[in-house]
Amino acid sequence: MQERTSSVDSYALQRAPAETQRLQVQAQMLKPVTQRLFEQAGIGPGMRVLELGSGAGDVALLLAERVGPQGEVIGVEIDADIIETARKRVREAGFTNVSFVNADIANLPLEGEFDAIVGRLIFIHLPSPASTLHRLSMMVRPGGIVAFQEYDMAHFTTTAVHPPNTLAGQMFTWIGEAFRRVGLPLRMGLELYQVFLDAGLPAPQMLGEAMIITGTDPIGCRLGAETTRSLLPLILKFGLATAEDVEIDTLAERLRQEAVNQGLVMRGPDVISAWTRLPNE
Ligand SMILES: C[S@@+](CC[C@H](N)C(=O)[O-])C[C@H]1O[C@@H](n2cnc3c(N)ncnc32)[C@H](O)[C@@H]1O
């Protein structure tokens, strides 16, 4: 099984209010793609679903609506602060079928059986996704669902932007290189196939969707700038750029202006979905 040396305590994107905010901006972009995954995987009313790495609660909110009042969603999140944001958002949305466990996925104090186990952008942060999935899939009932979504960012260089030689291209290079240097897998999305197999699961069905960003996109430039903000300590530490190069507080607006003026088209992360069903016994 594939193992990495990165520790869960070294969450590369920082633990800060700005990161909590960034996850919610990112979730706006990902909402339709994640809904498609849950639809295709067969997650529906009445199901009991375990969600890994809940962050600010966006995936749990989608699931709460999908499983309905007869269903139940249990989210697992290691960070005690962000889980309070997730709880508040679920309360404010009026859902009573969601709860969160503040725990490390590696030592999950949970029992019982689930109809599905799901997660979005969590395996990239785990040192050994396949062995984690192998262990947790024991909690899924026969015929139950396993469904995950991760990014492929292997193209995160200046060529992610057309035409080339732009500030946006530099930003993609900073982000890609920061992930690369800290040892996080830029191909986690495509690695999902092997992760499922190494976990002892049936080969997953897979689908990839490219996130295309232009200057008129209301989210893309902001998300790029906020991702740069969360990675800024690493970008500076690795000498990928100086604070003056990045000028973080004006980056989103400068990107937007550049994108509009030059008609830029940016290939953001590819979102890779993988899902399967356990054999019926
Ligand atoms: C990139 S965020 C994604 C959040 C959410 N799934 C979404 O798509 O909006 C990853 C989340 O997983 C959490 N996380 C990372 N390692 C974890 C672990 N070992 N156990 C539980 N949560 C973890 C982080 O604290 C972070 O909130």
The ligand as an SDF file (V2000), in Angstrom:
LIG
                    3D

 27 29  0  0  0  0  0  0  0  0999 V2000
   -8.8590   20.6480    2.2330 C   0  0  0  0  0  0  0  0  0  0  0  0
   -9.9020   20.5290    3.6140 S   0  0  0  0  0  0  0  0  0  0  0  0
  -11.3870   19.9190    2.8360 C   0  0  0  0  0  0  0  0  0  0  0  0
  -12.6150   20.1580    3.6690 C   0  0  0  0  0  0  0  0  0  0  0  0
  -13.9080   19.6260    3.0780 C   0  0  0  0  0  0  0  0  0  0  0  0
  -13.8220   18.1930    2.8420 N   0  0  0  0  0  0  0  0  0  0  0  0
  -14.2700   20.3430    1.8230 C   0  0  0  0  0  0  0  0  0  0  0  0
  -14.1020   19.7730    0.7330 O   0  0  0  0  0  0  0  0  0  0  0  0
  -14.7080   21.5060    1.8930 O   0  0  0  0  0  0  0  0  0  0  0  0
   -9.3090   19.1140    4.4850 C   0  0  0  0  0  0  0  0  0  0  0  0
   -9.8380   19.0020    5.9170 C   0  0  0  0  0  0  0  0  0  0  0  0
   -9.4410   17.7330    6.4510 O   0  0  0  0  0  0  0  0  0  0  0  0
   -9.0150   17.9170    7.7880 C   0  0  0  0  0  0  0  0  0  0  0  0
   -8.0680   16.8410    8.1260 N   0  0  0  0  0  0  0  0  0  0  0  0
   -6.8020   16.6940    7.6860 C   0  0  0  0  0  0  0  0  0  0  0  0
   -6.2430   15.5880    8.2140 N   0  0  0  0  0  0  0  0  0  0  0  0
   -7.1830   15.0200    9.0070 C   0  0  0  0  0  0  0  0  0  0  0  0
   -7.2240   13.8530    9.8480 C   0  0  0  0  0  0  0  0  0  0  0  0
   -6.1660   13.0630    9.9500 N   0  0  0  0  0  0  0  0  0  0  0  0
   -8.3460   13.5770   10.5300 N   0  0  0  0  0  0  0  0  0  0  0  0
   -9.4440   14.3840   10.4250 C   0  0  0  0  0  0  0  0  0  0  0  0
   -9.4720   15.4960    9.6510 N   0  0  0  0  0  0  0  0  0  0  0  0
   -8.3680   15.8240    8.9550 C   0  0  0  0  0  0  0  0  0  0  0  0
   -8.3700   19.2940    7.7930 C   0  0  0  0  0  0  0  0  0  0  0  0
   -8.3230   19.8240    9.1000 O   0  0  0  0  0  0  0  0  0  0  0  0
   -9.2700   20.0660    6.8440 C   0  0  0  0  0  0  0  0  0  0  0  0
  -10.3120   20.7030    7.5360 O   0  0  0  0  0  0  0  0  0  0  0  0
  1  2  1  0
  2  3  1  0
  2 10  1  0
  3  4  1  0
  4  5  1  0
  5  6  1  0
  5  7  1  0
  7  8  2  0
  7  9  1  0
 10 11  1  0
 11 12  1  0
 11 26  1  0
 12 13  1  0
 13 14  1  0
 13 24  1  0
 14 15  1  0
 14 23  1  0
 15 16  2  0
 16 17  1  0
 17 18  1  0
 17 23  2  0
 18 19  1  0
 18 20  2  0
 20 21  1  0
 21 22  2  0
 22 23  1  0
 24 25  1  0
 24 26  1  0
 26 27  1  0
M  CHG  2   2   1   9  -1
M  END
$$$$
